[in-house]
Amino acid sequence: MFHCRTQPFVTGFHTRCYLGNKHVDVVKEQLKGMCKNAKTVFASSVYEMIKKMAKKANIKVSIHRTSGRQTLRNNINARTPVAYFRLAIVLPFLDNLLEQINTRFNGLSEVALLGLLLIPANLQQLKESSQEKLIQYYSPDLLSPSSTSQDLVLWKCLWYVILR
């Protein structure tokens, strides 16, 4: 027998995921800016901290020698430690981070996150544009796509009455 819960379920984490997805573009733009300005930003702030830490640990900051046949490590042709660490560590790290963000927060995951707005606790955030995106994306899987907007209206009314 099916029992309907009167408490909204799964609220906090999923709401934060949906709202956090809106800020992904801001983070991506910041990371792209860091990649473009890596030469000045890395040399002025990060490398200075590296030098201070190395001095406290009594370590000399140096670069690997380049080799014509080296295949198992970064063989960056850089003349200074600043250039070496920027090219061998910072830029690949930022590129990898950007790639992971692009993979995790692609267009499909955005539509999937819109599905979290169907959770009763999040229904008040479901706007008409989001509803249309959901219907358009999931229409091949729906039994009757033409009546889905009415079904969503009934869903909202049901939970409005229960949660009131």
Backbone as numpy.savetxt, mean C-alpha at the origin, in Angstrom:
# Nx Ny Nz CAx CAy CAz Cx Cy Cz
-30.19 -23.86 11.57 -31.02 -22.69 11.57 -30.14 -21.44 11.57
-30.51 -20.44 10.83 -29.73 -19.22 10.67 -30.18 -18.19 11.70
-29.22 -17.67 12.45 -29.51 -16.62 13.42 -28.82 -15.34 12.98
-29.55 -14.27 12.91 -28.99 -12.99 12.50 -28.37 -12.28 13.69
-27.18 -11.82 13.53 -26.51 -11.11 14.62 -27.01 -9.68 14.66
-27.21 -9.18 15.83 -27.67 -7.80 15.96 -26.52 -6.82 16.20
-25.32 -7.32 16.42 -24.16 -6.46 16.61 -23.41 -6.35 15.29
-22.91 -5.17 14.97 -22.10 -5.08 13.76 -20.83 -5.92 13.94
-20.45 -6.64 12.91 -19.29 -7.51 13.02 -18.15 -7.00 12.17
-16.96 -7.36 12.53 -15.73 -7.02 11.83 -15.69 -5.54 11.49
-15.40 -4.72 12.47 -15.48 -3.28 12.24 -14.14 -2.61 12.03
-13.29 -2.60 13.04 -12.11 -1.74 13.04 -11.10 -1.98 11.95
-10.57 -3.20 11.85 -9.48 -3.48 10.91 -9.89 -3.22 9.47
-11.05 -3.70 9.08 -11.48 -3.57 7.69 -11.78 -2.13 7.32
-12.31 -1.37 8.25 -12.55 0.04 7.98 -11.22 0.76 7.79
-10.24 0.45 8.64 -8.93 1.07 8.49 -8.28 0.69 7.17
-8.47 -0.57 6.71 -7.92 -1.00 5.42 -8.52 -0.17 4.29
-9.83 0.01 4.33 -10.49 0.76 3.27 -10.03 2.21 3.27
-10.00 2.83 4.45 -9.59 4.23 4.54 -8.11 4.39 4.23
-7.29 3.42 4.62 -5.87 3.49 4.34 -5.55 3.39 2.87
-6.38 2.67 2.13 -6.16 2.51 0.69 -6.25 3.85 -0.03
-6.99 4.80 0.53 -7.11 6.12 -0.10 -5.79 6.89 -0.05
-4.93 6.55 0.91 -3.68 7.29 1.09 -2.49 6.63 0.40
-2.72 5.55 -0.29 -1.62 4.83 -0.95 -0.97 5.70 -2.02
-1.76 6.45 -2.76 -1.20 7.30 -3.82 -0.27 8.36 -3.24
-0.61 8.88 -2.07 0.25 9.88 -1.43 1.60 9.26 -1.07
1.56 8.07 -0.52 2.80 7.38 -0.14 3.63 7.07 -1.38
2.98 6.61 -2.45 3.71 6.30 -3.68 4.37 7.54 -4.26
3.69 8.66 -4.23 4.29 9.90 -4.74 5.49 10.32 -3.89
5.39 10.15 -2.59 6.51 10.48 -1.71 7.72 9.60 -2.02
7.47 8.31 -2.21 8.59 7.40 -2.52 9.21 7.71 -3.87
8.38 8.07 -4.85 8.92 8.45 -6.16 9.77 9.71 -6.05
9.32 10.66 -5.23 10.10 11.87 -5.00 11.42 11.56 -4.31
11.39 10.61 -3.38 12.64 10.21 -2.72 13.61 9.58 -3.72
13.08 8.80 -4.66 13.95 8.20 -5.69 14.58 9.28 -6.55
13.79 10.27 -6.95 14.30 11.33 -7.82 15.34 12.19 -7.10
15.11 12.43 -5.82 16.01 13.30 -5.05 16.97 12.51 -4.17
17.19 11.25 -4.49 18.02 10.39 -3.64 19.44 10.92 -3.51
19.94 11.53 -4.53 21.32 12.01 -4.50 21.51 13.05 -3.40
20.62 14.02 -3.33 20.79 15.08 -2.33 20.27 14.65 -0.96
19.12 13.97 -0.91 18.54 13.57 0.37 19.43 12.56 1.08
19.90 11.57 0.36 20.73 10.54 0.99 22.04 11.14 1.48
22.68 11.97 0.66 23.97 12.54 1.04 23.84 13.48 2.23
22.74 14.22 2.30 22.63 15.24 3.35 22.12 14.68 4.68
21.29 13.65 4.66 20.72 13.22 5.94 21.11 11.78 6.31
20.82 10.84 5.47 21.03 9.44 5.81 22.50 9.11 5.92
23.28 9.54 4.97 24.71 9.21 5.00 25.40 9.86 6.18
24.95 11.03 6.59 25.54 11.67 7.77 25.27 10.84 9.02
24.10 10.27 9.12 23.79 9.39 10.26 24.62 8.11 10.20
24.83 7.60 9.00 25.67 6.40 8.83 27.09 6.69 9.32
27.60 7.85 8.96 28.97 8.20 9.38 29.06 8.33 10.90
28.05 8.92 11.53 28.06 9.06 12.99 28.01 7.69 13.67
27.16 6.80 13.17 27.06 5.47 13.77 28.35 4.69 13.56
28.94 4.82 12.38 30.20 4.12 12.11 31.32 4.65 13.00
31.32 5.94 13.26 32.35 6.52 14.12 32.20 6.00 15.55
30.94 5.90 16.04 30.71 5.38 17.39 31.12 3.92 17.49
30.93 3.16 16.41 31.28 1.74 16.42 32.73 1.50 16.02
33.46 2.59 15.73 34.86 2.51 15.33 35.03 1.68 14.05
34.17 1.99 13.07 34.19 1.30 11.77 34.42 2.35 10.69
35.23 2.00 9.73 35.48 2.90 8.60 34.45 2.60 7.50
33.77 3.64 7.03 32.80 3.49 5.95 33.58 3.40 4.65
33.43 2.28 3.95 34.17 2.09 2.71 33.28 1.36 1.70
33.80 1.23 0.51 33.05 0.53 -0.54 33.82 -0.72 -0.95
33.09 -1.66 -1.52 33.73 -2.88 -2.03 34.54 -2.53 -3.26
35.57 -3.29 -3.50 36.31 -3.08 -4.74 35.50 -3.70 -5.88
35.62 -3.14 -7.04 34.90 -3.68 -8.19 35.73 -4.78 -8.83
35.01 -5.70 -9.41 35.67 -6.83 -10.04 35.02 -7.06 -11.39
35.83 -7.42 -12.35 35.30 -7.68 -13.69 34.47 -8.94 -13.77
34.70 -9.90 -12.87 34.00 -11.19 -12.94 33.07 -11.45 -11.76
32.87 -10.49 -10.92 32.03 -10.69 -9.74 30.56 -10.81 -10.14
29.92 -11.89 -9.71 28.53 -12.10 -10.08 27.61 -12.24 -8.88
28.15 -12.38 -7.68 27.31 -12.68 -6.54 27.10 -11.49 -5.59
27.46 -10.31 -5.98 27.18 -9.11 -5.18 27.05 -7.91 -6.11
26.60 -6.80 -5.53 26.49 -5.58 -6.33 27.88 -5.14 -6.76
28.04 -4.96 -8.02 29.33 -4.54 -8.57 29.16 -3.13 -9.14
28.85 -2.20 -8.27 28.57 -0.82 -8.66 29.89 -0.08 -8.87
29.97 0.60 -9.97 31.16 1.39 -10.26 30.94 2.79 -9.69
31.28 2.96 -8.41 31.13 4.25 -7.74 32.45 4.65 -7.11
32.76 5.93 -7.14 34.03 6.40 -6.64 33.99 6.76 -5.15
32.81 7.08 -4.63 32.70 7.49 -3.23 31.73 6.56 -2.49
31.87 6.45 -1.18 30.92 5.64 -0.41 29.49 6.15 -0.51
29.31 7.47 -0.60 27.95 8.02 -0.73 27.29 7.50 -2.00
27.99 7.58 -3.11 27.43 7.11 -4.37 27.21 5.60 -4.35
28.14 4.87 -3.76 28.01 3.42 -3.71 26.77 3.00 -2.92
26.60 3.52 -1.71 25.46 3.12 -0.88 24.13 3.60 -1.47
24.16 4.74 -2.13 22.94 5.23 -2.78 22.55 4.30 -3.92
23.52 3.92 -4.75 23.22 3.08 -5.92 23.02 1.60 -5.57
23.74 1.11 -4.58 23.68 -0.32 -4.26 22.58 -0.67 -3.25
22.21 0.28 -2.39 21.26 -0.07 -1.32 19.99 0.78 -1.37
20.12 2.09 -1.36 18.95 2.96 -1.21 18.02 2.88 -2.41
18.54 3.08 -3.61 17.66 3.06 -4.79 17.02 1.69 -5.03
17.74 0.57 -4.92 17.06 -0.72 -5.06 16.00 -0.95 -3.97
16.27 -0.49 -2.76 15.29 -0.64 -1.68 14.02 0.15 -2.00
14.17 1.42 -2.41 13.00 2.24 -2.73 12.23 1.67 -3.92
12.94 1.19 -4.94 12.27 0.58 -6.10 11.50 -0.67 -5.69
12.10 -1.49 -4.84 11.43 -2.69 -4.37 10.19 -2.33 -3.56
10.30 -1.34 -2.71 9.16 -0.91 -1.90 8.02 -0.39 -2.78
8.35 0.41 -3.78 7.34 0.90 -4.72 6.67 -0.25 -5.46
7.45 -1.22 -5.90 6.90 -2.37 -6.62 5.96 -3.18 -5.73
6.33 -3.36 -4.48 5.47 -4.10 -3.56 4.16 -3.35 -3.31
4.24 -2.04 -3.16 3.02 -1.25 -2.96 2.14 -1.32 -4.20
2.74 -1.21 -5.38 1.95 -1.30 -6.62 1.29 -2.67 -6.76
1.99 -3.72 -6.36 1.43 -5.07 -6.44 0.30 -5.26 -5.44
0.51 -4.80 -4.23 -0.49 -5.02 -3.18 -1.72 -4.15 -3.36
-1.54 -2.92 -3.81 -2.66 -1.98 -3.92 -2.96 -1.65 -5.37
-3.17 -2.67 -6.17 -3.53 -2.43 -7.57 -5.03 -2.15 -7.67
-5.53 -1.94 -8.86 -6.93 -1.60 -9.05 -7.89 -2.67 -8.57
-7.51 -3.94 -8.70 -8.40 -5.01 -8.26 -8.58 -5.01 -6.76
-7.51 -4.74 -6.02 -7.65 -4.73 -4.57 -8.49 -3.55 -4.12
-8.48 -2.46 -4.88 -9.32 -1.31 -4.54 -10.80 -1.68 -4.62
-11.17 -2.40 -5.67 -12.56 -2.83 -5.81 -12.91 -3.85 -4.72
-11.97 -4.73 -4.41 -12.22 -5.71 -3.36 -12.41 -5.02 -2.02
-11.64 -3.96 -1.76 -11.80 -3.22 -0.52 -13.14 -2.49 -0.46
-13.68 -2.14 -1.61 -15.01 -1.53 -1.63 -16.05 -2.51 -1.11
-15.79 -3.81 -1.30 -16.71 -4.81 -0.78 -16.82 -4.78 0.73
-15.80 -4.25 1.41 -15.87 -4.12 2.86 -16.93 -3.13 3.31
-17.36 -2.27 2.40 -18.42 -1.32 2.74 -19.77 -2.00 2.86
-19.88 -3.25 2.45 -21.13 -3.98 2.58 -21.31 -4.56 3.98
-20.26 -4.52 4.78 -20.36 -4.96 6.17 -21.30 -3.97 6.87
-22.23 -4.46 7.67 -23.24 -3.58 8.28 -22.68 -2.37 9.00
-21.56 -2.50 9.66 -21.00 -1.35 10.39 -20.48 -0.28 9.44
-20.22 -0.64 8.18 -19.64 0.30 7.22 -20.65 0.79 6.18
-21.89 0.37 6.27 -22.87 0.70 5.23 -23.08 2.20 5.06
-22.95 2.98 6.13 -23.17 4.42 6.00 -22.11 5.07 5.12
-20.97 4.41 4.90 -19.91 4.96 4.04 -20.08 4.57 2.58
-21.04 3.70 2.28 -21.24 3.23 0.91 -21.93 4.31 0.09
-21.20 4.91 -0.81 -21.74 5.97 -1.68 -22.23 5.35 -2.99
-22.96 6.15 -3.74 -23.53 5.68 -5.01 -22.43 5.27 -6.00
-21.34 6.04 -6.05 -20.26 5.73 -7.00 -19.58 4.41 -6.62
-19.36 4.19 -5.32 -18.76 2.94 -4.87 -19.68 1.77 -5.16
-20.96 1.99 -4.97 -21.95 0.94 -5.23 -21.94 0.55 -6.70
-21.85 1.53 -7.58 -21.81 1.25 -9.03 -20.55 0.48 -9.41
-19.41 0.87 -8.82 -18.16 0.15 -9.10 -18.27 -1.31 -8.68
-18.85 -1.55 -7.50 -19.03 -2.92 -7.02 -19.91 -3.73 -7.95
-21.03 -3.15 -8.33 -21.97 -3.86 -9.21 -21.33 -4.15 -10.55
-20.61 -3.18 -11.10 -19.97 -3.37 -12.40 -18.90 -4.46 -12.33
-18.11 -4.46 -11.27 -17.02 -5.43 -11.15 -17.55 -6.85 -10.92
-18.56 -6.98 -10.06 -19.05 -8.30 -9.70 -20.26 -8.76 -10.52
-20.66 -8.00 -11.52 -21.86 -8.36 -12.30 -21.77 -9.75 -12.96
-20.61 -10.22 -13.43 -20.58 -11.58 -14.00 -20.89 -12.67 -12.96
-20.66 -12.39 -11.69 -20.86 -13.38 -10.64 -22.23 -13.29 -9.99
-23.00 -12.24 -10.28 -24.29 -12.04 -9.62 -25.39 -12.82 -10.34
-26.37 -13.28 -9.57 -27.49 -14.02 -10.17 -28.33 -13.12 -11.06
-28.66 -11.93 -10.57 -29.43 -10.99 -11.38 -28.85 -9.58 -11.20
-27.88 -9.24 -12.04 -27.21 -7.94 -11.91 -28.16 -6.75 -12.02
-29.26 -6.93 -12.75 -30.17 -5.80 -12.93 -30.90 -5.42 -11.64
-31.08 -6.37 -10.73 -31.78 -6.06 -9.49 -30.84 -5.83 -8.30
-29.55 -5.80 -8.55 -28.58 -5.67 -7.46 -28.72 -4.35 -6.72
-29.01 -3.24 -7.44 -29.14 -1.96 -6.74 -30.31 -1.99 -5.76
-31.40 -2.64 -6.14 -32.54 -2.76 -5.23 -32.20 -3.67 -4.05
-31.45 -4.73 -4.32 -31.03 -5.62 -3.24 -30.17 -4.86 -2.22
-29.31 -3.98 -2.71 -28.47 -3.20 -1.79 -29.31 -2.22 -0.97
-30.36 -1.66 -1.58 -31.25 -0.77 -0.82 -31.93 -1.55 0.29
-32.40 -2.76 -0.01 -33.04 -3.60 1.00 -32.03 -3.99 2.10
-30.79 -4.28 1.70 -29.74 -4.62 2.65 -29.50 -3.47 3.63
-29.43 -2.25 3.09 -29.23 -1.07 3.94 -30.41 -0.88 4.88
-31.61 -1.03 4.38 -32.80 -0.85 5.22 -32.83 -1.89 6.34
-32.52 -3.13 6.02 -32.51 -4.20 7.02 -31.57 -3.85 8.16
-30.36 -3.46 7.83 -29.38 -3.20 8.87 -29.62 -1.87 9.57
-30.27 -0.95 8.90 -30.63 0.29 9.56 -31.63 0.02 10.68
-32.61 -0.85 10.39 -33.62 -1.20 11.40 -32.99 -1.98 12.55
-32.11 -2.93 12.24 -31.51 -3.78 13.28 -30.57 -2.97 14.17
-29.79 -2.10 13.59 -28.78 -1.36 14.36 -29.34 -0.11 15.04
-30.56 0.28 14.70 -31.15 1.48 15.27 -31.53 1.28 16.65
